[in-house]
Amino acid sequence: MSKNLFKSAGTVSSMTLLSRVSGLVRDIVLAQSVGATLLADAFFMAFRIPNFFRRIFGEGAFSVAFVPVLVEFRANRSDPEARAFVDTMAGRLGLALLVLTAIGIVFAPVITGIVAPGFRDDPVKFAATVDALRFTFPYLFFISLVAMAAGVFNSYGRFAVPAVTPVWLNLCIIFAALAFIPVFPNAAVALAAGVLLAGIIQLVFQVPFLRRDAVLPRPRLGLGATTEASAGREGSSRVFRLMAPAVFGTSVAQINLLVNTVLASFLVTGSVSWLYYSDRLIEFPVGVFGIALATVMLPKLSEHHVAESMQRFSELLDWGLRFTALIAVPAMVGLIVLAKPLLITMFQYRAFTAHDAEMASRSLVAFALGLIGFVMVKVLAPGFYARQDTRTPVRVGIIAMIVNITLCGVLVWPLGHVGLALAPSIAAIVNAMLLLRTLRRTGVYRPTPGWSALLLRVALASTAMAAVLWWGAGDAAQWSADSVMVRIGRLILWVSVGVTVYFLGILSLGLRPWHLRL
């Protein structure tokens, strides 16, 4: 099983890496096109609102409810019943999304006023956000159906297509920045149109692959009296019941970020954009490693649960956590030490100033402190969802959300936007620790021997890497004075040096690949 998981995780990681790299190119283009201006704040806010719902209804609550039920149907029901379940799910989800999208378009001013109340003081920024939201909200319909297609693919052990699909979003936004902004009177609306175009293309991109694998859904509402229709209604109803608590459990981080965005709307212009650019760099390791692990672990954990193989269930969780420690800790250290060089090299051009890079680097450090928590939550949550337990993450998530809101209120005034990055980082660590404690206390997860040695090796190797990077990276003024190509060359050099020092460190301390074998 270890070899297959490595292969699946590698596939998802490599495709996600391609997506994240194209996403960084996208953000570089955005930084040069709109920087951290009023219209940039308007677009990022308009994009964050449907993205928030997408994380809940798409790859969030829906996926964690849908995949375990589909795995169970495939194991215990006939093929026609499993097919009817998928068809009914597609029909009912599509109908719900149409209604939600229509509400979002009609009530865009109300939604903007709720999510970005600070924008009301600036009529131009508020109007630009409303206009952009009317383009970005329909994206929710298309991307949520894309997420369902991903759930179908993942349940059948096919991970490459859904992992590479987000590249289309990045390409479309880049196209909009280069082609639409020069001709649109409102840059926020121009970029929002690119988002809508991306949603359509991403959904169309899935169709030939679904048809090739004979899993293309035929949307139905499941109103017939046949055995298959009854199975479809039963399965879809169970998914929606599981979604109810999962809506909150899977979206704690998104709710925390949304709360922080609301508060950021009251801060100086640029605060929303600084948080966006720094959050995007945090999303790189979370996506490449955390989401990749969670994606391949959820269907496999669901299979172990259906087969009542709890020892294998625990071993798989342990395997995921060991990789989290091995990757997330040095990634956190690297992001902290190289925060300014990263922001300067990637974004400090044209509309994105040295001041913007400085402000964004501060929030990047604050976000990086919670990286281990963000990734651990991605790995631990499937331990509950695979057992169709969507309630426990809700109880834990409520605590984490209270921690975040409390800390936001305390930290936003002395630290500004940095406090709004530090609060969700602390909340993510609290969330992860409570999930881990619950899994251990209930006996679902039993750590295997060797954890102390692994953590010591990771800590020592990460410290050595930090020392080398701190010595060699230089100060921000030097990076700002360099040309584009020199910046890029220096960044590649020191990232490569850091990775080399870290892995040579853990190897010299005795860690071997077979220590991570499942």
N, C-alpha and C positions, 0 to 999 in steps of 0.2 A: 504493500500500500504506500510506503514511503516514496518509492520511485514514482508512482503515479501522481501522488500529491506534489512532489517536487516538479514534475513535468507540468501539471495543471497550474500550480502557483507561478512557475516560470513563464508559462504562456500568458497568464493574466498580467504578471508584472511587466513583461516586455511590451505587451500591447498598451498597458496603462502608462508605461514609460514614454512610449511614442505619443500618447495622448497628452501627458503632462509636459513633454518637451514642446509640442505644438501649442499647448496652453501658455507656456512661458513666452514663446514667440508672439502669441496673441497679445499678452499683457505688455510686452515690450512695444508693440505697435500702438496699443492703447495709450501707454505712457507718453509716447511721442506725439500722438494725435490729440489727446484731450488732457493728459497729465493728471493733476489733482484739482481741476477747475470746478466751477459751478455745474457745468454740463456733465462732467465726469461723475460728480456726486449724484446727479439726477439719474444717469444711466445705471450706475452701480446699485442704486437703491431700487430702481425699476426692475433690474435683473435679479436682485436678491429676493424679492417677494415671490415670484413664481418658482425660483430655485428652492426657496423654503418649502413650498407646497410639494415640489417635485421630490425632495428628499423624504417627505412624509408619504405621499401617495404613490410615488414611483419606486425608486430603489430602496426606500426606507420601509415604512410599515407594510406596504403591500408585498414587497419581496419577501420579507421575513415571515409573513403569514402564508403567502402563496407557495413558496418552494417546498416547505415541509409537507403541506397538504398534497401537493402534486407528487412528491416522492412516495407518500403513503398510498395514493391512488394507483400509481404505477406498480407498487409492490403487491397490493392487496385487491385490486379491482381489475376488471377486464379492460382491454384496450379501448373498446367503444365507450365505456364509462369514463375512462381517463380523458379521452378525446372530447366527450360531451362536457366534462368539467372545464376544460380549457376554453372551449367555445363559449360556454355560458359566462365564464369569468370575463372573457374579452368583451362580450356584449354588455354585461352589466357595468363593468368598469368604464367602458367607453361612454355609456349613457351618463354615468355619474360625473365623468370628466367634462362632458359637454355642458352640463348644467353649471358646474363650478366655473368653467371658463366664461360662460355667458355672464354669470354674476360678477366675475372679476373685471370684465370689460365695462359693464354698465356702471359698477360702483367703484371704478378706479379712483375718483377723487376721494371718496370716503376711505378706501383702503390706504391710500397715500397719507391721508390725514392721521390715520391711526398709527401706521408704521413709521412715518417720518413727521411727527408733529412739529419738530423744529423747523421744517421747511416752510411752514405757513407764514413765517416772518419774512420770507423772500418769495414774492409772487412769481418771479421768473423761474426760480428753481422748482417751486411747487408745480407750476404748469408744465414745465419740461418733464418732470417725473411722471405726471399723470399721462401725458401724451405718449411717453415711452412705454409706460406700463400697459397701455392698450395694445401695444405690439408684442410685448414680452409675455403677457398672460396666456394667450393662446398656445404659446410654446409648451405650457404645462400639459395640454391635451396630448400633443404628439410625443413628448418625451416620456410621459407616464406609460403610454402604450409601448414605447421602446423598452422601458424597464420591464414590462410584462414579458416581452419577447426575450429579454435577457434571462428572466427567471425560467422560461421554458428551455432555453439553450443550456443553462447551468444545470438544470435538473437531469438533462441527458448527457452531462459531462462535456459539453461543448462551450468553451470559454473565450475563444479568440474573437469571434465576431462582436459580442457585446462589449468586450474590453476595448476594441479599437474604434467602436462607433463614435465616442465623444470627439475624436479627431475632427469630424465634420463640423461640430460646433465651433471649434477654434478656427478652422479654415473659413467658415462663413463670417465670423466676426472680423477676421483679418480682411476679408474681401469687402465687408461693409465699411471698415475704417478707411480703406484705400479708395473704394469706388463710390460709396454712398455719401460719406461726409462732405466731399467737395461739392455735391449737388443738392444735399438736403439743407434747409435753413436751420435745422436743429440737429446737432451732432448726436444728442442722446437718442432721438428718434431714429436717426440713420443706423446707429449701432443696434437698436432694438429691432429694427427690420431685419438685420442680419441674424439675430437670435431666432426670430420666427422662421426665416428661411432654413436655418439649421435644423429646427424641429421637424419640418416637413421632410428634409433630405434624410435625416437619421431614421425616420420611420420607413421611408421608401427603401432605404438601404437594407433593412432587415428582411424584406419580403422574399427576394430570391433565395436567401439562405434558409429561411423557414420552409419554403416550398421544396428546396433540395432535400432537406431532412425530413420531409413529410410531416411537419409539425405546425404548418401554417394554420392559425385559428380561423374558424368561420364564425364570426360573432353572432350569438343568439341570446335570447333572454331566458331560455329554458322553461317555456310555458307549456310544453307538451305533457302528455300522460305516459310516455314510454319510460322504460327502466333507465335508459340513458339520460333522458331529460330530468328524471328524478335525481339521478346521481349528480348531474350538473348543478341542479338547485342546491342539493345538500352540500356539495363541496364549496360552491361560491358563497353560500350563507356562512359556512364555517370560516372561510377566509375573512369575510367582513366582520364576523364576531371577533376573530383574533386580531384584526386590524384595529379595533376600537381602542384597546389599551396600547397596542404597539405604536399607534400614531404618536403617542407621547414618549414611549420608551425609546424609540429609534431616533427621535428628533430632539433629544435634550440639547445636544451640542448646537443644533440649528436654532432652537428656541433661545438658547443663551446668546448666540451671535445676533439673533434678531432683536432681542432686548437691548443688547449693546449698540446695535445700529440705531435703534430708536433714541438712545441717549446721545449717540454720536451726532445725531441730527441737530442737537442743541449746541454743539461745540463749534469751533471755528471752521470755516470752509476749508475743505481738504481732509478733515478728520475721517469721513467715510471712505475716501479714496486711500488714505494711508493704511487704514485697517484692511481694506480690500487687497492692496498689493502685498502686504505682509502675510495676510491669511493665505493668499495664493501660493506663497513659497512654503508655508506649512502644509498645504494640501498636497504638495509634491510627494514627500515621504509617506504621508498618510494614505495617499492613493496607491502609490507604487507598491508599498509593503502591507499596510493595514487592510485596505479594501481588498487587495489581492488575496491575502490570507483568509479574510472573512468570506470572500466569494467562493473559494474552493472548499472551505471548511463546512459551510452550512449544509449543502446537500449530503456530504459525507457523514456529518454528525447526525443528520436526519435518518440516513440509512442505518447507522449504528443504533439509533433509538428504536426504529421500527424492528430491527433484529434483536433488540434487548441485549446488545453487547456493550454493557456499561464500562467494562475495562478498556475496550478500544476507544470508547467515547472519551474517557478521562485521558488516555494516552494522547489522543489527537489534540485536546485542549492544551495539554502540557507541551506538545510539540509546537503549537502556535505561539504559546507564551515564551518559549525559549528563543524562537526566531524574533519575537518582539524585542526581547532584551538585547539580542545580538545586533539588531539593526537600529532600533529606535534610539537607544542611548547615544551611540556615536553620531547619529543624525542630529540629535538635539544639541550635542556639544558643538558640532560643526556649524550649525545654523547660528548659534550664539556668537561664536568666535568670528565667523565670516559674515555677520549680518550686514555691516556697512559695505564691504566689498561686493556682496551679492546685489544689494539694492543699487549701488552706484553703477556696476557693470551692466545690469539688466535694464534699468529704467531711467537713469539720470541723463536724459537727452531732451533737447527742445523744450516741450511744455512741462516736463518733470524736472524740477530744480534741485539744487544741492540741499536746500531746506527740506523739500519733500523727501529726499532720500534719507536725511537724518531722522525725520519724524517717523517714517515708515520702518527704519531700522530699529528704533526703540520699541515699537509694537511687535516687530518680528522677534526680538529677544524675549518679550513677555509671552508671546504665543509659543515659542520654542520650549519654554520651561514646562509646558503641559503636553509636549509631543508624546511622551511615554504614555500618558493617560489617554490621549485621543486614540492611539493605536491599540492599547489594551482593551478599550471599550469595544472596538471593532472585532477583536478576537474573542472576547468573553461573551458578548451578547448572543452569538450563535449558540452558545451552550444552553441558553434558555429557549431561544426561538426554535431550535431543532426539536425540543421536547414539547413544542406548542405551548410554552409557558410565556405569555406576553405580559403577564401582570407584574411579575417580580421586577423586571426592568423599569416598570412605571413607578413602583414604590421607591426604588433607588433613584430614578431620574428626578422625582419630586424633590428629594433631598438635595441632589446636585443643583437643581434649578434654584432652590432657595439660597444655597450657598453662593451661586453666581449673582443673583439679584442683590443679595446683601452686600457682597464684595463690590459690585458695581457702584452701589450707592455710597460706599465708603471710599473707594479708590478713584472714582471719576473726577472728583474735585481737586485733590492734590496732584494726580498724575495725568489727568485729561484722557486722551485716547489710549495711552499706555495702560491705564487702569482698566479700560474696557477690553484690553487684550489679556491682561493678567488674570482677571476674574474668571473667564471661562477655562483658562488653563488650570487653575486651582480646582474649579468645579469638575473638570474632566478627571483629574487625579482622584478626587473624592468618589466620583462615579465608578471608576475602575476598581478602586480598593473595596468598595461595598459589594460590587458584583463578584469579585474574587472571593471575598469572605463568605458570601452566600453560597457560592458553588462548593467551597471547601466545607462549610458547616453542614450542608445537606448531603455530603459524601459524593456528589456528582463528579467533583474534581479532586484527585489525590496526586499531589506533586510526586514525581519520580526522583530518585536520588541524583545528586550532582548539582543542585541549584546554587549552593554557596560557592563552589568552585567556579561555576559559569559567571556569576555576578562579579566575583573578584577579578577574574580575567578581563571581563568587559570594562570594569571600572578602571583598572590599571592601564589597559590599552587606550581607552578614551582619554585618560589624563595625559598620556604621552602624546597622543594626537593633538590635544588642545595646546599643549606647551609648544609643539613644533609650529602649529598654525599661528599662534600668538606671536611667536618670534619672527616668523617669516612673512606674515601678511602685510605688515606696514600700516600706516595710518590713512584715514579717509582722504586727507588733503592730497596725498600722493596718488591715490587711485583716481581722484577727480581730475588731476592734472594730466593723467595719461590719455592717450588716444583710444579710440574704440577697440582697435585690434590688440593694443597692448593690454588693455583691461581684460579682454576675453582670454588672451594668452596667459596672463598672470592668474586669473581665476581658475582656468583649467589646470594649470600647474599646481596650485596649492590645494585644490580639491583632490587631485590625483595623489599628491604627497600625503595628504591627510588620510585618504583611504588606504594607501600603502602602509603607512605607519601603524594604523589601527589593526589591519589584518596580519601584518608581520608580528605585531604585539601579541595578539591572542594566540597565534600559532606558536610563538616562542614561549608562551606561558602554558602550553600543553593542550590547547583545544584542537581537536581533530574532527573532520567531517562526520565520522561515524558516531561521535558523541551526540549528534543531532538526528541520528537515524530513528525512524519511527517503527 
